[in-house]
Amino acid sequence: MCGAIHMNTIFKRYFMTGILPVLVVSSATATDFDNTVDVSIVNAILTDNLHVLSGIWDTRNIDKQLNLSFSAPLTSLRINLPLSEINGETPLTFAARNGKNIIVEYLIANGANIAKQNQRGQTPVVAAACGGFLDTVTFLLNLECDVSVADYQGVTLLHWVAYYAFPTDVIELVINRGAVINALDNREQAPLEWALQLSNIDDQSRKCCLDVLLSKGGFVAQEKLAAYSGFCSPKIQYWITYIKQYWSKNRDAWIVAVMRSVIRGPRIEPVD
């Protein structure tokens, strides 16, 4: 659990960096008025402002499972995010995607549903992994959240933890809790392929990630590896060769991977 952070420290940090989202209450339009609660929620989340958020959450008796929704233009929302990154989020998935651990803990403790999907089909833990926030993912995993849910693009939690090469204990936990090792997204890509896509991962982290996925039966078709070789960077080419060598030395692992490669991830409808 994250410790409490003094609010003055939080506001001072954001003020000094010049990125404090500002809630403007003057000259509000009718559209702004209709979205007052959503605007306040977004600003409170982005500023770790539990005082404002708790006031909305507790006293206004809002729908705990609402989806944030805005119509442009919004003169009262001054943040450096396009509305496409806010609309359709639940407060919990929005907080998780931005790594706001204090807010995530508060929302869950006060009725937010850890299984509720946003309009992309992402659960809070997938949203946190999509943002690359290891601490948030770990916190949600400790709450026994479902790790097998695929979003509407077929992307699962395992795709994202492979993409960012999260620590091996996290990857193993996700797999052992029921993630499909070779779940295919809508582009027919499995987590092992996602593990090859981010170029700025340090070598040790990527090696550990690939080793776990390969040992658990992770698979990429040989023809796909050959296709990647034609346009990828030298570093990714090195890891493609590493995968081929792994299978050459561990023939049984390759056979298991081939057998498991036919299993697709589940498609689960949003929770109402």
Backbone hydrogen bonds in HBPLUS format (Angstrom, degrees):
<---DONOR---> <-ACCEPTOR-->    atom                        ^
c    i                          cat <-CA-CA->   ^        H-A-AA   ^      H-
h    n   atom  resd res      DA  || num        DHA   H-A  angle D-A-AA Bond
n    s   type  num  typ     dist DA aas  dist angle  dist       angle   num
A0009-THR N   A0006-HIS O   3.07 MM   3  5.38 124.1  2.39 103.9 117.4     1
A0010-ILE N   A0006-HIS O   3.17 MM   4  6.57 153.9  2.24 148.5 156.0     2
A0011-PHE N   A0007-MET O   2.95 MM   4  6.22 170.2  1.96 159.4 160.1     3
A0012-LYS N   A0008-ASN O   2.91 MM   4  5.95 153.2  1.99 142.0 150.1     4
A0013-ARG N   A0009-THR O   2.95 MM   4  6.09 157.0  2.01 145.5 151.4     5
A0014-TYR N   A0010-ILE O   3.06 MM   4  6.37 164.7  2.09 154.6 157.8     6
A0015-PHE N   A0011-PHE O   2.84 MM   4  5.90 155.4  1.90 144.4 152.2     7
A0016-MET N   A0012-LYS O   2.94 MM   4  6.04 161.5  1.97 149.8 154.0     8
A0017-THR N   A0013-ARG O   3.20 MM   4  6.39 146.7  2.32 141.2 149.7     9
A0018-GLY N   A0014-TYR O   3.00 MM   4  6.12 121.1  2.36 137.2 151.8    10
A0019-ILE N   A0014-TYR O   3.34 MM   5  5.74 144.1  2.48 153.3 156.0    11
A0018-GLY N   A0015-PHE O   3.15 MM   3  5.09 141.5  2.30  94.9 106.2    12
A0033-PHE N   A0029-THR O   2.98 MM   4  6.29 159.4  2.03 150.3 155.4    13
A0034-ASP N   A0030-ALA O   3.06 MM   4  6.30 155.0  2.12 147.1 153.1    14
A0035-ASN N   A0031-THR O   3.24 MM   4  6.48 132.3  2.49 138.8 150.8    15
A0035-ASN N   A0032-ASP O   2.98 MM   3  5.17 135.3  2.18 100.8 113.7    16
A0036-THR N   A0033-PHE O   3.29 MM   3  5.13 167.9  2.31 108.6 108.0    17
A0039-VAL N   A0035-ASN O   2.82 MM   4  5.97 165.7  1.84 165.7 170.1    18
A0040-SER N   A0036-THR O   2.98 MM   4  6.13 163.1  2.01 149.3 153.8    19
A0041-ILE N   A0037-VAL O   2.93 MM   4  6.16 155.0  1.99 150.0 157.2    20
A0042-VAL N   A0038-ASP O   2.96 MM   4  6.19 167.4  1.98 154.3 156.7    21
A0043-ASN N   A0039-VAL O   3.03 MM   4  6.23 173.2  2.03 156.2 158.1    22
A0044-ALA N   A0040-SER O   2.91 MM   4  5.97 155.6  1.97 144.4 151.8    23
A0045-ILE N   A0041-ILE O   2.91 MM   4  6.12 157.5  1.97 152.5 158.1    24
A0046-LEU N   A0042-VAL O   3.01 MM   4  6.23 169.2  2.03 155.8 158.4    25
A0047-THR N   A0043-ASN O   3.09 MM   4  6.15 133.6  2.32 140.0 151.0    26
A0049-ASN N   A0044-ALA O   2.81 MM   5  4.72 153.9  1.88 147.8 149.6    27
A0048-ASP N   A0045-ILE O   3.19 MM   3  5.15 167.1  2.20 106.7 109.6    28
A0053-LEU N   A0049-ASN O   3.08 MM   4  6.27 171.1  2.09 152.6 155.2    29
A0054-SER N   A0050-LEU O   2.77 MM   4  5.66 164.0  1.79 145.3 150.3    30
A0055-GLY N   A0051-HIS O   3.19 MM   4  6.28 148.1  2.30 136.1 144.5    31
A0056-ILE N   A0052-VAL O   3.10 MM   4  6.47 151.5  2.19 150.4 157.5    32
A0057-TRP N   A0053-LEU O   2.83 MM   4  6.01 171.3  1.84 157.0 159.9    33
A0058-ASP N   A0054-SER O   2.83 MM   4  5.69 162.7  1.86 145.9 150.2    34
A0059-THR N   A0055-GLY O   3.15 MM   4  5.60 149.0  2.25 127.7 136.6    35
A0060-ARG N   A0056-ILE O   3.33 MM   4  5.40 148.6  2.44 123.8 132.1    36
A0066-LEU N   A0063-ASP O   3.22 MM   3  5.40 153.8  2.30 120.8 117.1    37
A0068-LEU N   A0089-GLU O   2.65 MM  21  5.46 162.1  1.68 179.4 172.8    38
A0088-GLY N   A0068-LEU O   2.80 MM  20  5.44 161.7  1.83 167.7 161.2    39
A0077-LEU N   A0074-LEU O   3.33 MM   3  5.59 169.8  2.35 109.7 112.3    40
A0085-GLU N   A0082-PRO O   2.93 MM   3  5.65 160.1  1.97 120.5 126.4    41
A0086-ILE N   A0083-LEU O   2.90 MM   3  5.11 162.3  1.94 111.5 116.7    42
A0087-ASN N   A0083-LEU O   2.82 MM   4  5.88 172.9  1.82 174.2 174.0    43
A0089-GLU N   A0086-ILE O   3.02 MM   3  5.67 161.6  2.06 141.2 143.0    44
A0119-GLN N   A0088-GLY O   3.02 MM  31  4.89 153.1  2.10 126.8 134.7    45
A0094-PHE N   A0090-THR O   2.91 MM   4  6.01 161.4  1.95 158.8 164.3    46
A0095-ALA N   A0091-PRO O   2.96 MM   4  6.09 158.5  2.01 142.8 148.6    47
A0096-ALA N   A0092-LEU O   2.88 MM   4  6.02 161.5  1.92 149.3 155.0    48
A0097-ARG N   A0093-THR O   2.87 MM   4  5.93 158.8  1.92 144.2 149.9    49
A0098-ASN N   A0094-PHE O   3.24 MM   4  6.40 137.6  2.43 137.2 147.2    50
A0098-ASN N   A0095-ALA O   3.24 MM   3  5.26 131.4  2.49  94.7 107.2    51
A0100-LYS N   A0095-ALA O   2.96 MM   5  5.16 170.8  1.97 153.5 151.0    52
A0099-GLY N   A0096-ALA O   3.06 MM   3  5.01 164.9  2.08 106.0 109.7    53
A0101-ASN N   A0099-GLY O   3.11 MM   2  5.70 125.6  2.42 106.2  91.1    54
A0104-VAL N   A0100-LYS O   2.88 MM   4  6.12 160.8  1.91 156.3 162.9    55
A0105-GLU N   A0101-ASN O   2.93 MM   4  6.11 167.8  1.94 154.9 156.9    56
A0106-TYR N   A0102-ILE O   3.06 MM   4  6.25 157.1  2.11 142.1 148.8    57
A0107-LEU N   A0103-ILE O   2.87 MM   4  6.06 171.2  1.88 161.0 162.3    58
A0108-ILE N   A0104-VAL O   3.08 MM   4  6.25 166.7  2.10 153.1 156.4    59
A0109-ALA N   A0105-GLU O   3.00 MM   4  6.08 159.9  2.04 146.3 152.4    60
A0110-ASN N   A0106-TYR O   3.02 MM   4  6.16 123.4  2.35 140.3 155.2    61
A0110-ASN N   A0107-LEU O   3.10 MM   3  5.08 138.7  2.28  93.5 105.7    62
A0112-ALA N   A0107-LEU O   2.87 MM   5  5.30 164.3  1.89 146.8 142.3    63
A0111-GLY N   A0108-ILE O   3.36 MM   3  5.46 147.9  2.47 116.1 109.9    64
A0116-LYS N   A0113-ASN O   3.22 MM   3  5.35 159.7  2.27 105.4 111.5    65
A0118-ASN N   A0122-GLN O   2.93 MM   4  5.45 152.3  2.01 141.1 145.6    66
A0121-GLY N   A0118-ASN O   2.86 MM   3  5.26 157.5  1.91 112.9 120.5    67
A0152-TYR N   A0120-ARG O   3.02 MM  32  5.94 176.4  2.02 151.3 152.1    68
A0126-VAL N   A0123-THR O   3.11 MM   3  5.28 119.8  2.49 102.2 116.9    69
A0127-ALA N   A0123-THR O   2.92 MM   4  6.19 158.8  1.96 158.4 165.2    70
A0128-ALA N   A0124-PRO O   2.93 MM   4  6.16 155.4  1.99 148.5 154.7    71
A0129-ALA N   A0125-VAL O   3.02 MM   4  6.20 155.3  2.08 140.7 147.3    72
A0130-CYS N   A0126-VAL O   2.79 MM   4  5.97 153.3  1.86 148.4 156.3    73
A0131-GLY N   A0127-ALA O   3.11 MM   4  6.38 143.7  2.24 140.6 149.1    74
A0133-PHE N   A0128-ALA O   3.08 MM   5  5.55 166.3  2.10 156.7 152.6    75
A0132-GLY N   A0129-ALA O   2.90 MM   3  4.83 146.3  2.02  98.0 109.0    76
A0137-VAL N   A0133-PHE O   3.06 MM   4  6.32 162.1  2.09 153.5 159.0    77
A0138-THR N   A0134-LEU O   2.86 MM   4  6.06 164.3  1.89 157.8 162.0    78
A0139-PHE N   A0135-ASP O   2.98 MM   4  6.17 159.0  2.03 145.2 150.7    79
A0140-LEU N   A0136-THR O   3.05 MM   4  6.29 164.6  2.07 151.7 155.1    80
A0141-LEU N   A0137-VAL O   2.86 MM   4  6.08 154.1  1.93 151.8 159.8    81
A0142-ASN N   A0138-THR O   3.03 MM   4  6.24 147.9  2.14 145.3 153.2    82
A0143-LEU N   A0140-LEU O   3.02 MM   3  5.15 150.2  2.11 101.5 110.9    83
A0144-GLU N   A0141-LEU O   3.00 MM   3  5.35 152.5  2.08 117.9 118.5    84
A0151-ASP N   A0155-VAL O   2.89 MM   4  5.37 163.0  1.92 142.2 144.6    85
A0154-GLY N   A0151-ASP O   2.88 MM   3  5.20 157.7  1.93 116.1 119.2    86
A0186-ASN N   A0153-GLN O   2.78 MM  33  5.33 159.0  1.83 148.6 142.0    87
A0159-HIS N   A0156-THR O   3.17 MM   3  5.32 125.8  2.48  98.6 111.5    88
A0161-VAL N   A0157-LEU O   3.01 MM   4  6.34 165.2  2.03 160.1 164.2    89
A0162-ALA N   A0158-LEU O   3.01 MM   4  5.99 147.4  2.12 141.9 150.0    90
A0163-TYR N   A0159-HIS O   2.89 MM   4  6.07 151.0  1.97 142.8 151.8    91
A0164-TYR N   A0160-TRP O   3.05 MM   4  6.29 161.1  2.09 155.7 157.7    92
A0166-PHE N   A0161-VAL O   2.96 MM   5  5.25 166.7  1.98 153.9 158.3    93
A0165-ALA N   A0162-ALA O   3.10 MM   3  4.81 149.2  2.20  95.3 104.7    94
A0170-VAL N   A0167-PRO O   3.03 MM   3  5.53 130.2  2.28 110.6 122.8    95
A0171-ILE N   A0167-PRO O   3.15 MM   4  6.53 162.1  2.18 153.2 158.4    96
A0172-GLU N   A0168-THR O   2.83 MM   4  5.94 168.1  1.85 153.6 157.0    97
A0173-LEU N   A0169-ASP O   3.01 MM   4  6.01 149.7  2.10 132.0 140.6    98
A0174-VAL N   A0170-VAL O   2.97 MM   4  6.23 161.8  2.01 152.7 156.7    99
A0175-ILE N   A0171-ILE O   3.03 MM   4  6.31 161.5  2.07 150.6 155.6   100
A0176-ASN N   A0172-GLU O   2.77 MM   4  5.89 168.6  1.78 154.2 158.1   101
A0177-ARG N   A0173-LEU O   2.91 MM   4  5.94 135.7  2.11 143.2 153.8   102
A0179-ALA N   A0174-VAL O   3.20 MM   5  5.88 156.6  2.26 149.5 149.2   103
A0178-GLY N   A0175-ILE O   3.04 MM   3  5.47 162.2  2.08 112.2 117.2   104
A0183-ALA N   A0180-VAL O   3.23 MM   3  5.23 158.7  2.28 116.9 112.5   105
A0185-ASP N   A0189-GLN O   3.03 MM   4  5.41 159.0  2.08 134.0 138.1   106
A0188-GLU N   A0185-ASP O   2.86 MM   3  5.19 155.0  1.93 119.1 121.1   107
A0193-GLU N   A0190-ALA O   2.97 MM   3  5.45 131.1  2.22 112.6 124.8   108
A0194-TRP N   A0190-ALA O   3.20 MM   4  6.63 153.6  2.28 147.9 155.9   109
A0195-ALA N   A0191-PRO O   2.97 MM   4  6.27 140.5  2.13 147.7 158.5   110
A0196-LEU N   A0193-GLU O   3.00 MM   3  5.39 159.2  2.04 110.3 117.1   111
A0197-GLN N   A0194-TRP O   3.15 MM   3  5.32 170.3  2.16 112.9 115.8   112
A0206-ARG N   A0202-ASP O   3.06 MM   4  6.33 163.3  2.09 158.2 163.5   113
A0207-LYS N   A0203-ASP O   2.90 MM   4  6.04 161.7  1.93 151.2 156.5   114
A0208-CYS N   A0204-GLN O   3.00 MM   4  6.19 166.6  2.02 150.9 154.2   115
A0209-CYS N   A0205-SER O   2.98 MM   4  6.14 158.6  2.02 146.5 152.8   116
A0210-LEU N   A0206-ARG O   2.85 MM   4  6.05 171.0  1.86 157.7 159.6   117
A0211-ASP N   A0207-LYS O   2.86 MM   4  6.00 159.0  1.90 151.0 157.4   118
A0212-VAL N   A0208-CYS O   3.09 MM   4  6.31 158.5  2.14 147.1 151.6   119
A0213-LEU N   A0209-CYS O   3.07 MM   4  6.34 172.6  2.08 156.9 158.5   120
A0214-LEU N   A0210-LEU O   2.80 MM   4  5.89 165.1  1.83 154.7 159.4   121
A0215-SER N   A0211-ASP O   2.90 MM   4  5.93 156.8  1.95 143.4 150.2   122
A0216-LYS N   A0212-VAL O   3.05 MM   4  6.22 134.6  2.26 143.9 155.5   123
A0218-GLY N   A0213-LEU O   2.66 MM   5  4.91 150.5  1.74 149.5 146.6   124
A0217-GLY N   A0214-LEU O   3.11 MM   3  5.18 163.1  2.14 105.6 110.0   125
A0224-LYS N   A0221-ALA O   2.96 MM   3  5.29 128.9  2.23 104.5 118.1   126
A0225-LEU N   A0221-ALA O   3.12 MM   4  6.56 157.7  2.17 153.4 159.6   127
A0226-ALA N   A0222-GLN O   2.93 MM   4  6.20 154.9  1.99 149.6 156.9   128
A0227-ALA N   A0223-GLU O   2.99 MM   4  6.17 146.2  2.11 134.9 143.8   129
A0228-TYR N   A0224-LYS O   2.88 MM   4  6.19 158.7  1.93 155.8 160.9   130
A0229-SER N   A0225-LEU O   3.10 MM   4  6.28 147.0  2.22 142.1 150.4   131
A0230-GLY N   A0227-ALA O   3.19 MM   3  5.66 152.8  2.26 109.3 116.5   132
A0231-PHE N   A0228-TYR O   3.14 MM   3  5.88 159.2  2.19 121.8 126.2   133
A0232-CYS N   A0228-TYR O   3.08 MM   4  5.82 142.0  2.23 168.0 179.2   134
A0237-GLN N   A0233-SER O   2.88 MM   4  6.13 155.7  1.94 154.4 162.6   135
A0238-TYR N   A0234-PRO O   2.96 MM   4  6.18 145.1  2.08 142.0 150.3   136
A0239-TRP N   A0235-LYS O   3.27 MM   4  6.71 148.4  2.37 142.2 149.5   137
A0239-TRP N   A0236-ILE O   3.07 MM   3  5.10 116.0  2.49  94.3 109.3   138
A0240-ILE N   A0236-ILE O   2.93 MM   4  6.26 144.4  2.06 148.8 159.3   139
A0241-THR N   A0237-GLN O   3.05 MM   4  6.30 159.3  2.09 148.0 152.9   140
A0242-TYR N   A0238-TYR O   2.96 MM   4  6.26 143.0  2.10 136.5 147.8   141
A0243-ILE N   A0239-TRP O   3.01 MM   4  6.25 153.3  2.08 143.0 147.8   142
A0244-LYS N   A0240-ILE O   3.10 MM   4  6.42 163.9  2.13 150.8 154.6   143
A0245-GLN N   A0241-THR O   2.92 MM   4  6.13 158.8  1.97 150.7 156.6   144
A0246-TYR N   A0242-TYR O   2.91 MM   4  6.11 148.3  2.01 144.3 153.4   145
A0247-TRP N   A0243-ILE O   3.05 MM   4  6.38 163.7  2.08 155.8 158.1   146
A0248-SER N   A0244-LYS O   2.97 MM   4  6.16 147.5  2.07 142.5 152.4   147
A0249-LYS N   A0245-GLN O   3.00 MM   4  6.20 146.5  2.12 144.8 152.2   148
A0250-ASN N   A0246-TYR O   2.88 MM   4  5.98 132.1  2.11 142.0 156.5   149
A0253-ALA N   A0250-ASN O   3.04 MM   3  5.37 120.1  2.41 104.4 118.7   150
A0254-TRP N   A0250-ASN O   3.16 MM   4  6.57 150.5  2.26 149.9 158.6   151
A0255-ILE N   A0251-ARG O   3.04 MM   4  6.38 153.9  2.11 150.1 156.6   152
A0256-VAL N   A0252-ASP O   3.00 MM   4  6.30 162.4  2.03 152.3 156.5   153
A0257-ALA N   A0253-ALA O   2.93 MM   4  6.10 155.4  1.99 144.0 151.3   154
A0258-VAL N   A0254-TRP O   2.96 MM   4  6.21 154.4  2.02 147.8 154.1   155
A0259-MET N   A0255-ILE O   3.03 MM   4  6.31 160.5  2.07 150.0 155.0   156
A0260-ARG N   A0256-VAL O   2.96 MM   4  6.19 151.0  2.04 149.2 157.1   157
A0261-SER N   A0257-ALA O   3.01 MM   4  5.98 123.5  2.34 140.2 153.8   158
A0261-SER N   A0258-VAL O   3.29 MM   3  5.17 143.1  2.44  95.0 105.4   159
A0263-ILE N   A0260-ARG O   3.19 MM   3  5.83 171.3  2.20 121.6 124.0   160
